Amino acid sequence: MALPAYTTPLERIWHYAYLFICGLIFFFLIAPIVVIMPLSFNAVPFFTFTEEMLRFDPAGYSLKWYEDFFTNLNWQGAVNNSFIIAVFATLISTTLGTIAALGLSREDMPYKSVVMGILISPMIVPLIISAAGMYFFYTKIGLSSTHLGVILAHAALGTPFVVITVTATLVGFDHSLIRAAATLGASPVTTFFKIIVPLILPGVISGGLFAFITSFDEVVVVLFVGSYEQRTIPWQMFSGIREQISPTILAVATLLVIVSILLLFAVELLRRRGERLRGITPH
C-alpha cells in the first residue's frame, strides 16, 4: 500500500519499521511450523535435514511416513477416537454455549459479569489444574477412562469459545425484530428459528469450529481423564515422542496444520458473512 504524498520522513520510517517488526513476529510464530513440513518427507528416519534433502535430490524425499500414518492401526484408531470425541464434544459445547450466550445477551440478566466469568473460566484456569480436577471428579462418578468422560471434558473446554463468539455476534443484534415478530403473532419458538438463528448462525458455526479445534488438538485432559482406549491423535503423538520417535509424527503434524488452516479460513468466511448480515462492511 503506497503512503500518502503528505507523509513526513519520520512517519515513513515508522511505517516501514512497523512492517519490519510485524514480519519478524510473523517469522517467529510461523518458522517452527514451516520447518516440520519438509522434514515430514524425509526418506530416512531422522528429524534433521539430510545432505540429499539440502541438495533437493529426489532420493532424499519420500511419502512413506504419510503411508505409515494411513496404514498403521494405532494411528487410525487415534484418528477415529479424535473425530468421535471432537464431533460429540462440539455438539454439546455448541448447544450449551449458544443457550448461555442468548441468556447473557438479555439486558435483565442478573449477575451477568459473574456468570460470564464462570463460563469462560476453563480458558483462564491453567489446563493442568482443570485436568487434575476433572480426573478426581470423573473418577468418583465412574466416568474416568471412558469416551463419555473425555467428551464431557472437551465439551467443558470448548464451551467458552462458543459463548464468546456467539455473544460477540449478538452485540449488534436488533432486539426490535423479536418484538416485531411477537406483534405479528409469531410464537417464541418460531421467532427463535426464523429470526434469531439465521442471524447468529455464522457466530454459532464459528464457535463450533473453535470448539472442534480445541478438542481435536487437546492432549493434557486426555492423559488425565482417558486411557489407551480413548487415545487421540495428540495422545499418539505424545506417546510416539516419548517411546518410539518416528517421522510419522512430522507427517501427522503437517496434516494437522493444513486442517487447522482450512478451519480458520472457514471461520474467517463465516465472520465476514456475519458482518454482512448485520449490515457491517467486512474488512
Wavefront OBJ file of the C-alpha trace (Angstrom):
o trace
v 0.000 0.000 0.000
v 1.505 3.335 -1.100
v 1.919 6.021 1.522
v 0.183 9.393 1.013
v 2.310 12.165 -0.508
v 1.992 14.298 2.638
v 3.606 11.653 4.861
v 6.589 13.036 6.773
v 10.002 11.268 6.728
v 9.532 10.250 10.371
v 6.141 8.718 9.596
v 7.677 6.829 6.676
v 10.432 5.454 8.892
v 7.905 4.357 11.499
v 5.715 2.763 8.825
v 8.498 0.591 7.426
v 9.852 -0.164 10.909
v 6.375 -1.308 11.905
v 6.170 -3.595 8.864
v 9.619 -4.989 9.661
v 8.646 -5.710 13.277
v 5.419 -7.400 12.142
v 7.458 -9.504 9.706
v 9.814 -10.600 12.497
v 6.885 -11.563 14.731
v 5.265 -13.493 11.892
v 8.552 -15.306 11.184
v 8.963 -16.118 14.891
v 5.486 -17.657 15.004
v 5.495 -19.483 11.682
v 9.113 -20.743 11.456
v 8.680 -23.781 13.768
v 5.656 -24.862 11.747
v 7.293 -24.383 8.344
v 10.371 -26.391 9.348
v 8.482 -29.600 10.129
v 6.744 -29.750 6.751
v 9.753 -30.635 4.561
v 11.095 -32.917 7.302
v 7.923 -34.998 7.042
v 9.103 -36.023 3.535
v 12.481 -37.254 4.770
v 13.434 -40.593 3.213
v 15.337 -41.683 6.333
v 14.057 -41.784 9.937
v 15.828 -38.601 11.016
v 14.479 -35.350 12.412
v 17.159 -33.332 10.615
v 17.750 -32.285 7.020
v 19.966 -34.784 5.197
v 22.504 -33.869 2.529
v 20.189 -35.276 -0.141
v 17.340 -33.047 1.055
v 19.562 -29.963 1.080
v 20.646 -30.763 -2.490
v 16.978 -31.296 -3.449
v 17.855 -34.813 -4.541
v 14.614 -36.796 -5.134
v 16.240 -39.777 -3.423
v 16.205 -37.818 -0.160
v 12.419 -37.424 -0.162
v 9.698 -39.991 0.441
v 5.996 -40.323 1.262
v 6.449 -43.432 3.377
v 5.721 -41.610 6.651
v 2.359 -40.487 5.300
v 1.758 -44.048 4.127
v 2.588 -45.286 7.620
v 0.059 -42.869 9.090
v -2.757 -44.044 6.806
v -1.975 -47.756 7.229
v -0.862 -48.047 10.863
v -3.694 -49.354 13.053
v -2.535 -47.356 16.094
v -2.699 -44.097 14.172
v -6.026 -44.930 12.556
v -7.518 -45.805 15.933
v -6.339 -42.435 17.228
v -7.906 -40.676 14.227
v -11.253 -42.395 14.813
v -11.223 -41.503 18.505
v -10.262 -37.895 17.769
v -13.125 -37.403 15.333
v -15.718 -39.168 17.502
v -14.733 -37.247 20.630
v -14.371 -33.900 18.827
v -17.723 -34.160 16.999
v -19.775 -35.039 20.081
v -17.894 -32.545 22.273
v -18.535 -29.854 19.659
v -22.263 -30.623 19.524
v -22.544 -30.387 23.320
v -20.422 -27.267 23.700
v -22.148 -25.509 20.782
v -25.599 -26.190 22.221
v -24.717 -25.162 25.759
v -22.622 -22.183 24.664
v -25.335 -20.825 22.388
v -28.005 -21.112 25.085
v -25.705 -19.397 27.587
v -24.871 -16.596 25.148
v -28.560 -15.971 24.438
v -29.202 -15.692 28.165
v -26.256 -13.362 28.695
v -27.462 -11.104 25.866
v -30.625 -10.230 27.798
v -30.494 -6.815 29.412
v -32.301 -8.034 32.549
v -29.835 -10.892 33.136
v -28.733 -10.665 36.820
v -25.055 -11.077 37.771
v -24.114 -11.113 34.103
v -20.414 -10.431 34.710
v -20.132 -13.151 37.348
v -21.851 -15.741 35.166
v -19.699 -14.776 32.184
v -16.550 -15.122 34.269
v -17.575 -18.601 35.412
v -18.415 -19.713 31.867
v -15.068 -18.638 30.414
v -13.038 -19.853 33.402
v -11.857 -23.014 31.543
v -9.953 -20.671 29.223
v -8.285 -18.870 32.134
v -7.519 -21.629 34.623
v -4.261 -23.478 33.787
v -5.143 -26.614 31.843
v -3.192 -28.894 34.164
v -5.373 -27.764 37.089
v -8.574 -28.338 35.120
v -7.331 -31.762 34.028
v -6.452 -32.802 37.590
v -9.840 -31.602 38.863
v -11.666 -33.458 36.113
v -9.682 -36.610 36.874
v -10.679 -36.675 40.561
v -14.300 -35.722 39.799
v -14.790 -38.229 36.973
v -13.117 -40.985 38.978
v -15.696 -40.573 41.738
v -18.672 -40.706 39.368
v -17.294 -43.533 37.203
v -16.573 -41.561 34.023
v -12.790 -41.794 34.145
v -11.232 -43.765 31.271
v -14.448 -43.643 29.242
v -15.305 -41.978 25.944
v -18.177 -40.128 27.616
v -15.830 -38.696 30.236
v -13.399 -37.378 27.607
v -16.272 -35.972 25.528
v -17.724 -34.091 28.505
v -14.276 -32.807 29.479
v -13.633 -31.496 25.970
v -17.129 -30.007 25.852
v -16.320 -28.050 29.013
v -13.147 -26.727 27.372
v -14.897 -25.798 24.132
v -17.980 -24.102 25.584
v -16.200 -20.801 26.440
v -15.204 -20.331 22.784
v -18.830 -20.719 21.711
v -20.045 -18.350 24.432
v -17.579 -15.626 23.436
v -18.185 -15.998 19.685
v -21.980 -16.047 19.885
v -22.012 -13.215 22.436
v -19.938 -11.101 20.040
v -22.441 -11.881 17.277
v -25.345 -10.834 19.494
v -23.765 -7.447 20.253
v -25.183 -5.995 17.038
v -28.431 -7.936 17.210
v -31.537 -5.789 16.774
v -33.943 -6.907 19.521
v -36.742 -4.904 17.925
v -37.006 -7.748 15.401
v -38.133 -10.056 18.197
v -40.748 -7.561 19.370
v -41.926 -7.093 15.772
v -42.309 -10.857 15.347
v -44.293 -11.058 18.576
v -46.675 -8.298 17.460
v -47.263 -10.204 14.225
v -48.300 -13.304 16.178
v -45.140 -15.395 15.917
v -44.561 -17.799 18.808
v -41.225 -17.721 20.702
v -40.159 -20.961 19.008
v -40.958 -19.582 15.537
v -39.157 -16.343 16.346
v -36.093 -18.238 17.512
v -35.767 -20.454 14.437
v -36.934 -17.933 11.827
v -35.248 -14.746 13.073
v -32.625 -15.332 15.749
v -30.972 -18.483 14.390
v -30.324 -17.196 10.825
v -28.705 -14.027 12.195
v -26.475 -15.711 14.774
v -25.739 -18.858 12.744
v -22.319 -17.642 11.476
v -21.246 -16.992 15.070
v -22.584 -20.351 16.224
v -20.719 -22.214 13.477
v -17.540 -20.233 14.163
v -17.745 -21.065 17.852
v -18.370 -24.704 16.977
v -15.275 -24.772 14.764
v -13.167 -23.309 17.568
v -14.573 -25.917 19.942
v -13.779 -28.655 17.415
v -10.180 -27.453 17.036
v -9.808 -27.245 20.822
v -10.977 -30.825 21.262
v -9.026 -32.169 18.291
v -5.708 -30.668 19.474
v -6.097 -31.228 23.232
v -3.788 -33.727 24.966
v -3.436 -32.842 28.665
v -7.017 -33.639 29.683
v -6.993 -36.879 27.668
v -3.856 -38.013 29.506
v -5.614 -37.451 32.844
v -9.198 -38.488 32.090
v -8.741 -41.038 29.288
v -6.896 -44.297 28.782
v -5.371 -46.140 25.826
v -8.862 -46.937 24.551
v -9.574 -43.195 24.269
v -6.205 -42.299 22.714
v -6.418 -39.356 20.318
v -4.005 -38.060 17.694
v -2.225 -35.691 20.148
v -2.014 -38.573 22.659
v -0.479 -40.823 19.998
v 1.993 -38.089 19.016
v 2.970 -37.504 22.638
v 3.440 -41.219 23.224
v 5.429 -41.526 20.000
v 7.844 -38.807 21.068
v 8.385 -40.483 24.456
v 8.558 -44.125 23.399
v 9.346 -44.535 19.698
v 10.445 -41.492 17.780
v 9.285 -41.722 14.180
v 8.999 -39.107 11.397
v 5.380 -40.219 11.100
v 4.796 -37.678 13.870
v 6.015 -34.946 11.498
v 3.654 -36.159 8.779
v 0.742 -36.060 11.224
v 1.760 -32.598 12.403
v 1.823 -31.358 8.804
v -1.673 -32.715 8.175
v -2.947 -31.115 11.381
v -1.503 -27.753 10.332
v -3.285 -27.994 6.974
v -6.583 -28.930 8.655
v -6.230 -26.041 11.130
v -5.563 -23.567 8.308
v -8.665 -24.756 6.435
v -10.819 -24.454 9.557
v -9.524 -20.957 10.327
v -10.201 -19.970 6.715
v -13.774 -21.196 7.174
v -14.063 -19.173 10.386
v -12.935 -16.036 8.533
v -15.537 -16.591 5.810
v -18.226 -17.017 8.460
v -17.082 -13.845 10.222
v -17.412 -11.870 7.010
v -20.843 -13.356 6.330
v -21.961 -12.462 9.846
v -20.846 -8.873 9.365
v -22.747 -8.628 6.095
v -25.903 -9.957 7.779
v -25.589 -7.229 10.422
v -25.043 -4.529 7.795
v -21.326 -4.119 8.530
v -18.843 -3.838 5.689
v -16.397 -6.796 6.012
v -12.748 -5.854 6.463
l 1 2 3 4 5 6 7 8 9 10 11 12 13 14 15 16 17 18 19 20 21 22 23 24 25 26 27 28 29 30 31 32 33 34 35 36 37 38 39 40 41 42 43 44 45 46 47 48 49 50 51 52 53 54 55 56 57 58 59 60 61 62 63 64 65 66 67 68 69 70 71 72 73 74 75 76 77 78 79 80 81 82 83 84 85 86 87 88 89 90 91 92 93 94 95 96 97 98 99 100 101 102 103 104 105 106 107 108 109 110 111 112 113 114 115 116 117 118 119 120 121 122 123 124 125 126 127 128 129 130 131 132 133 134 135 136 137 138 139 140 141 142 143 144 145 146 147 148 149 150 151 152 153 154 155 156 157 158 159 160 161 162 163 164 165 166 167 168 169 170 171 172 173 174 175 176 177 178 179 180 181 182 183 184 185 186 187 188 189 190 191 192 193 194 195 196 197 198 199 200 201 202 203 204 205 206 207 208 209 210 211 212 213 214 215 216 217 218 219 220 221 222 223 224 225 226 227 228 229 230 231 232 233 234 235 236 237 238 239 240 241 242 243 244 245 246 247 248 249 250 251 252 253 254 255 256 257 258 259 260 261 262 263 264 265 266 267 268 269 270 271 272 273 274 275 276 277 278 279 280 281 282 283
